[in-house]
């Protein structure tokens, strides 16, 4: 059995708020300063002059004074105003209306979509756990339209479950023939110590029956970027893992994007207070090493020497699964290196927009 986890960062479209913009530090500082000035209830002459300066530095003076179209609401209806025509016309099928509106999502580059498929096809796991999937329709299309192009048999069971984040950050699971999803549970309504929602995305539990009748339990996660919340989330997942272990369940995997390095105190409830072990610690774990001098370097927080990317994604196994690992590894050939270190990439990747994801795909082959 081969199991894998992959934060795929959406398949065909991604929310614009999740796309990192390549702003310089100066531009970021200018935006923060401008926001602070605009929020001031009263502004003096110096404030207004500084707002004008910042607007110029950020390129606001390039804005067209006479837009082609203006969308506005009149009596609850949309109307259109052209550049020359002064009267407004109600938008309807009779007016042959044309206009612009801001979309929440942006399409993902076609090369990036194929890179996602390359990473899945090259690993070809029996159980694939995914984070950040926009919807089931997209995953089904990816399964039946893209994977067969790479000579991969489509997955038999494809499921996507919504989370607390409405920006297309669903969680998915794909199972090969012979494997069946027998149970599902989410933690959308779990509360933290202050009574607020604990998981800003989710922790999802899957019960999977293998072809030989064994049941494997998987806890898929995406932790918060907030340090305090992240530790509470780790405590909750550790608690749930121990509950499963008490129930005489010994085939358990905990995986996903935990957004922290392994030595962090935030992850100590999982990594040091349970018997879970990350597959990257197994002697059979292999991956392409960095290029150049970095292949002999061990960066703090990296997966291991020669794999010097900051660890955020984990595939942790209970002792009964960990001791049965025959081979494990990581595929990062579709991940664009922002800075050093560098590593081998798919030939089609020429820029960050062509990359499959900012996260590697982590897998393990287990002899049950």
N, C-alpha and C positions, 0 to 999 in steps of 0.2 A: 504494500500500500504506500502510495506517495501522497503526502499532504503538503500544501503550500499556503502561504498568506501573502497578500499583495494589496497595498494601498494604490489603487489604479488611477486615482485622481480623475474620475469621470471618463466616460467612453467617447461621447460625441459632442457634448457641450458642457461647459463649466461656468458656474456663476461668476460674474465679473468681479465680485468682492474677493474671490479666492485666487484671482490671478495677480501674481506679484508684478508690480510695475518697476521698471528699471530707473528709479529716481536717484539722483545724487543726494548726499547728505545735506548739501546746501538747499536743494529743492524741498526736501522733507522739513527742514527747519523753517524755511520761508512759509510753507503751508501751515505749519503749527502756529507760527507767529501771526499770520493773517487770520486764522480762525479765532485766535485769542482777541485780536483787535476788533473783529466783526461782532464778537459776543459782548463787547463792552456796551453798557446801556447808554453812556454818554461819551462822546469822542471830542477831543480838542483838536486844534489845528495840526499839532504834531502827529496825532494819530491818523488824521486824514491824509497827510502828506506821506506817512509811512505806508498806508494802505495803497496809495497810488504807486509808490515805488515797488512794493511787493507785487502788485498786479502787473506792472511792466516786466519785472524779473521772471514771473511765472508765465508770461506770454498772453495775458488776458487782452492786451491791446490788439491782438490779431483776430479777435472775434468779429464776425461780420455784423455790422450795424443793422442791415436790412436783410433779415433771413428770408429764405425762399418761402417758408411757410411758418405759420404760427398756430399752435394748437392751444385752444382755450375753451373754457366751459361757459356755456350760456344756457340758463334754465335747465341745467343738468345734461346738456347735449354738446357734442363736439362740433366745432365750426372751423372753417378753413378760410384763411386770408392770404391772398397772393401778394407779390411784391408791389404790383401796380394797382390792382383792383382794390378799391376801398371797402366795398360791401362784403359782408361775410356770408358764406353759404353753408347750410347744414350738411354734415356728412351723411350721405345715404347712397343707395344704389342708383338713384336718379341723377346725382350730381357728378358722377364719375370722379369722386374725390381722391386726391393723392396727398400724402403727407408723411411725416417721419415721427417715430416714437422710439424711446430708449428701451432696449431689450435687456433683461436681467442676465441672460446667458450669452456666452460667446462660443462660436464653434471651435472645436479642436482640430488642429491641422491633420490632414489625411495621413501624412507620414507618421505622426504621433500615434494615430489609431492603429496603423499597421505595426508600429513598434510594440504597442501593448499586446497585440496578437502574437508577435514574435516571441516575447518573453513568456507568455502562457504556453505557446506551442513548443518552445524549446524545452521547457520543464515538463509539460504534459502531466500534471498531477491528477490523481484520482479524486482527491478532495481539494477544491480551491476555495479559500476564504478571501473575500474581497471587502475592502473598505472604500468609501467614496464612490458609490455607483448612483447615477441619477434616477434610474427607474428600471423596472423589469423589462419593459419593451426594448430598451436600449441593449440590455444584457442578452436578451434572446436574439436580437439581430446580430450582435457581436458573435454569439455562439454559432449561429447557423450561416452567417454570411461571410465572416472573416476567418474563423478557425479552419473551415474546410479548405480554404485557399492555400493553407499551409500544410495540407495533408493530415489534419488532425480530426479525429472523429468527434463530432459535437457532443457536449455533455448531455446526459439524459435528463437530469433534474436541474432546473435553473430557478433560483428564488432570490428576490430582493425584498428587504423589509425597511420601512421608513424609520427615521430616527427623530430625535428632538431638534435637529438642525434642518431647516426647510430649504437650504441652498443646494439641494441635490447630493447630500452626503448620506445616502442610504448605505446599507450593508447587504452584501450578497453572498450566496454560496452556490457552487456548481459541483455536481456529482456525476461521476462516470457511471456507466451501466453496471448494475450489481450493487451500487451503494444507494441507500435510501434515507431521506430525512424523516425520522420517526417522531421528532418532537422539537418544539421551538418555544423559547421564552425570552422576553425582553426585560429591560430594567428602566424603561422610560419614566416611570413614576417614583423611582427611588429618591429619597430626600437626603440632603446633607445634614450636618449638625445644627444648622441654622434654619432648617425647614425649607430650603430652596431645592430645586431640581439638581440632583447629584451629577448625572451624566448629561453634559451639553450635547453630546452625540448619542452614544448608547453603549451598553454591554449586552451582547446577544448570545444566547445559549442555543446550541444545536445538538440534538441527539442523532447520531448517524449509525445506521446498521450496515455492516460490511457484508460482502458476499458470503462469508462463512458464518454469519450470524452474530458476530461480536458487536457490541455497542460502544461507540467512541463519543465522548462529550467534548465539545469545542466551545470555548468562551472567546468570542471575537470582540475586540475593543478599539475605541479611539478616545484617548485621554485628552484632557483639557491642556491648554497652554498655560493656565494659571497654576502656580506651584502648589498652593494650599489645596485647591480643588483636586489636583492630580493625585496627591497623596491620599485624600479621602476616597477617591475612585479606586486606587490600588488596594486600599484596605477592604473595600466592598468586594472587589473581585477575589481577593485572597480569602475572604470569609466564605464566599460562594464556592470557591474551589475546595476548601476544607469541608464544607457541607457535603459536596459530592463524594469526597474521599471517605467520609464517615459512612456513607451509604453503600460502601463496598464497591464503589466504582473506581477502578484503577487505570482506566484508559482515558486520560484527560489531556487536552491541549488548551493552552491559553495563548492567544496570539493577537496581533494587531499593532497599530501605531500608538505607542505609549508616550511618545514625545519627550523622552529623557534618556540619559545615558545610564548604563547598568550600575554605576557606583553611586547614583543619586539616592539621597535619603527618601525621595518621593516614591521610589519603586521598591524600597526595602521591605514593605509588607508582602510583596510577591516574590522577590528574588532572595531574600534572606530569612524570611519568617515562614516559608513553606518549603516543600521538597521539590518544587518546580526547578527545572534546569533548562536554560536556553540552548538551542541546538548549535549555536555558534561555539559553544564550549566543548562540543564533542570532537574527539580527535579525527573523526571521519568527515568533518565539515571542510569543504573545499570551495574555493572561488578564485576567479582570475585576480591576480595581484595587481597592484598599482604599477604604472610605468615609471621608468627612471629610478632615481635614488630612493623614492618613497617605498619601493617594494621591500626594502630592508628596515623600514621605520615603523614604529608602533606608536601611533598618536593616542593621547589620552582621550578616552571615550569612544575609540574606534572598535570595530568588531574583533580584530586581531591584527598582528603584524602583517603589513602588506595590503590590508583592506582598511584603509584609513579614511573611511567616511563615518561621520558621527552617528552612533547607533540611536535610532528612534523606533525601529520596527523589530518585533520579537516573535519567535515561535518557541514557546516554552512547553515542555512535556513533563508529565508525571513520571516517576521512576520506572514504572512498568513499560511505558512507551520509550523512554530515553534509552534504556538498556537494550532495546531491540532495534536501534538505528543501524542500518547497514550503510547508509550514505546520506550526506546532507550538504547543502550548499546555498549559494546566493547567485541570483542573476541580476547584475546591475548594468548590463550592456545597453539598456535603454534609458539610463539615468545620466543626465547631462552634468558634468563636473563644473560647478561654479568657479572654483579656483583649484589650486593644488589640493589633493593629488589628482592625477589623471589616470584613466584606465581605458581598456579596450571598449569601443562603442560599435554599435551596428553601423555598417557603411552608409546607410541612408540618412543618418543623423548629422546635419551640418550646422544646426543651431539649437538653442534651448527649445524653440517652438516645435521641433521635430521629436523631442524626447518623449518617452512613454509616460514617465512619472518622475517625481523627485525622490521616490522611494524604491528600494530594491525589492525583488521577489525572493522570499526565503522559503526553502523547502527541505523536506526530510523523507527518505525512503525507509520504511519500517517493516520488519518481518514479523507479522502477527502469527 
